[in-house]
């Protein structure tokens, strides 16, 4: 049986007499679910190299080690794929996902996903991990996404996300000129009862909060930077539509009418705006590294299709602009 690199902890003098359970849960911050798995693993939890029950008392200087069994993604077909890797170490992989790429295989989409490419990449390096994305991006949304290489790292980053400690910033191009330079949308979101795959703003929905700031103005469009307090499905797209400024190219939440009053057709989207998907990009991802305990930020440059769209939007009426 093979294991990932162990987590280790040396008991300091002030923690002499602490229970092993306390060290695992309060110092290494291991969840109950993961702890249950580790207790069933032969060398999952050891003290000074010996397997111990978690109710044992520790002494100052004891070395606690936690070992997780190595995993694989046998259910995911490896496929060669160009990957834009922003960062990688033994525990974490951060990528810049291209637009149009589904993150994880789903019903009807078993190949050509980001997971297929990552598993192939690991296989070529002689490595084996289970594909564990910490968060998701819509198929048409590009940008930074983190993949944990073991269950502990996944748990730790997921908890940061739940505690609103993860930094996720997005750049969007929306129809119309927002009246304010910055603002907050606090509007609950839930499924549309008539179309369950669509989300709507409704008083009976789940809390959803989006902050935004204008980055650049065009004659009939706006570039905005957005960051989220909550992570509801399609949150940015739904909130921008709620404000009356839907994302350019958003086929699900309505293609905005032209100045002549005609809707923008999907066929003309490329010709009119230089892109074929909704204009949303996850530009910044920040997190505390679960092992190194260091704050890290990753930036995914604005993709070519969104840059092309800004060029199509330029006009003599533009305000002074800055590059993103």
Secondary structure, DSSP 8 states (H G I E B T S, - for coil): --B---EEEE--GGGTT-BHHHIIIIIS---HHHHHHHHTSTTSEEETTEE--TT-B--TT-EEEE--B----TTS--------EEEE-SSEEEEEE-TT--SS-BTTB-SSSHHHHHHHHHHHTT-----EESS---TT-EEEEEEESSHHHHHHHHHHHHTT-SEEEEEEEEES--SSSEEEEE--EEEETTEEEEEEE-TTSB--EEEEEEEEE-SSEEEEEEEESS--TTHHHHHHHHTT--BTT-SSS---B-TTS-B--HHHHHHHHS-SS--EEEEEEEEE-TTT--EEEEE----HHHHHHHHHH--TT-------
